[in-house]
Amino acid sequence: MKADKLLNQIENIGIKVIAGVPDSTLKQFCDGLQTHKGALKHYVTANEGAAVGLAVGAFLASGSPACIYMQNSGIGNIVNPLASLANDDVYGIPMLFIVGWRGEPGVKDEPQHVFQGKITCKLFDTLDVPYSVVDKNTTDEQWQEILTLAKTYLDKNLQFAIIVKKGTFEPDKEFVWKNGNTLNRETVLGKLLQIIPREAYIVSTTGKISRELYEQSNAQFGNHDNIFMTVGGMGHASMIAFGVAQEKKDKTIVCIDGDGAALMHMGALPFIASQALENFRHIVINNQAHESVGAMPTGCQETSFAEVAKAAGYAYTERITDEEGLKQLENKLAGIKGPALYEIMVSLDSRKDLGRPKETAKENRDAFMKNFA
Ligand SMILES: Cc1ncc(C[n+]2csc(CCOP(=O)(O)OP(=O)(O)O)c2C)c(N)n1
């Protein structure tokens, strides 16, 4: 299936708004969203639950159901507004979900996708959301039948989901966006590992930031034992870092976050600021996009995390855009009382041959915990 064709079919069943968070399984679909010429209004939301909220409001005001696209790891974020607001036992708000299926049973995938993949269909069953599963062999006629079926549910103010297997969407027009930043993310991460004291602990965010830190740390030090990689649970790295920091007040804890992830659960910022832990350092690597899953802009490209953190009450905040700023970071990281947030603006490049952690998640957990034994 080509994204453009599906987007036309989606419009044809009366959907006027589409919102969500990008996913690698849906990469071609997400590219299509950026290049599609139809009348659909498209929004990238901070998290998948926020897209459900938007869909509720859009329906209230227009009477038309909205469509929500997401990775299956976002199901957790939709459960609350879906079960306690949109469900037929409450307001009965129709919406169509398009869900990328990572971790499909029988298909090799990363540890963070295995359990989520196993329970994906069961979760929609539990949530009373009927669904169809599609793959690369689903014909145009079958897609049309699925959308016609979806419409019968939407017309009754119910929800419907289309669960999309890997390889379903054909490459079409690739969407390419440049943010104009000059620092390279992996180079910055390599430098940060030289600046951050070896006795500090690092909690890194979901996606390529953790993968690059893993490779850079192994290359520089032969291990990555002071880094906890938040491989799943996108958006929660800063609260994990806070959890460590409040236990280990004599150690410096550095959260290395992404802009998309920091947006996803931004309430962490005022919380962390209010707790005023001097040992807390927050570094947001801002490429203004979800680069790990295809570089779709976050929808909040102009947001300054340094300004947000300042308003939230962080003791120190700064935006770094060039080599000079990065050079000066060494003193500012050690000599300043936290909570401090450094926002580093980076470009959208990443290596094609970037690896993934070779150990199991539990081995990495144990290696990190050994530091505190
Ligand atoms: C709840 C949830 N939604 C979506 C994803 C898919 N996902 C993995 S990494 C990523 C992008 C992260 O963007 P950002 O934090 O800006 O880091 P970048 O990839 O740009 O370095 C997304 C959307 C996910 N893992 N979890």
Ligand as a Chemical Component Dictionary entry (heavy atoms), coordinates in Angstrom:
data_LIG
# 
_chem_comp.id                   LIG 
_chem_comp.type                 NON-POLYMER 
_chem_comp.pdbx_formal_charge   1 
_chem_comp.three_letter_code    LIG 
# 
loop_
_chem_comp_atom.comp_id 
_chem_comp_atom.atom_id 
_chem_comp_atom.alt_atom_id 
_chem_comp_atom.type_symbol 
_chem_comp_atom.charge 
_chem_comp_atom.model_Cartn_x 
_chem_comp_atom.model_Cartn_y 
_chem_comp_atom.model_Cartn_z 
_chem_comp_atom.pdbx_ordinal 
LIG C1  C1  C 0 5.313  5.724  23.536 1  
LIG C2  C2  C 0 6.174  5.640  22.327 2  
LIG N1  N1  N 0 5.788  6.223  21.178 3  
LIG C3  C3  C 0 6.561  6.144  20.071 4  
LIG C4  C4  C 0 7.751  5.462  20.092 5  
LIG C5  C5  C 0 8.597  5.316  18.843 6  
LIG N2  N2  N 1 9.825  6.101  18.972 7  
LIG C6  C6  C 0 11.025 5.559  19.320 8  
LIG S1  S1  S 0 12.252 6.640  19.336 9  
LIG C7  C7  C 0 11.235 7.882  18.831 10 
LIG C8  C8  C 0 11.739 9.261  18.528 11 
LIG C9  C9  C 0 12.438 9.920  19.647 12 
LIG O1  O1  O 0 12.635 11.268 19.299 13 
LIG P1  P1  P 0 13.623 12.177 20.124 14 
LIG O2  O2  O 0 13.431 11.961 21.570 15 
LIG O3  O3  O 0 13.506 13.565 19.625 16 
LIG O4  O4  O 0 15.058 11.576 19.779 17 
LIG P2  P2  P 0 15.762 11.435 18.324 18 
LIG O5  O5  O 0 15.305 10.139 17.786 19 
LIG O6  O6  O 0 15.339 12.603 17.498 20 
LIG O7  O7  O 0 17.219 11.463 18.648 21 
LIG C10 C10 C 0 9.911  7.433  18.689 22 
LIG C11 C11 C 0 8.774  8.275  18.272 23 
LIG C12 C12 C 0 8.110  4.855  21.312 24 
LIG N3  N3  N 0 9.242  4.168  21.450 25 
LIG N4  N4  N 0 7.316  4.957  22.391 26 
# 
loop_
_chem_comp_bond.comp_id 
_chem_comp_bond.atom_id_1 
_chem_comp_bond.atom_id_2 
_chem_comp_bond.value_order 
_chem_comp_bond.pdbx_ordinal 
LIG C1  C2  SING 1  
LIG C2  N1  SING 2  
LIG C2  N4  DOUB 3  
LIG N1  C3  DOUB 4  
LIG C3  C4  SING 5  
LIG C4  C5  SING 6  
LIG C4  C12 DOUB 7  
LIG C5  N2  SING 8  
LIG N2  C6  DOUB 9  
LIG N2  C10 SING 10 
LIG C6  S1  SING 11 
LIG S1  C7  SING 12 
LIG C7  C8  SING 13 
LIG C7  C10 DOUB 14 
LIG C8  C9  SING 15 
LIG C9  O1  SING 16 
LIG O1  P1  SING 17 
LIG P1  O2  DOUB 18 
LIG P1  O3  SING 19 
LIG P1  O4  SING 20 
LIG O4  P2  SING 21 
LIG P2  O5  DOUB 22 
LIG P2  O6  SING 23 
LIG P2  O7  SING 24 
LIG C10 C11 SING 25 
LIG C12 N3  SING 26 
LIG C12 N4  SING 27 
# 
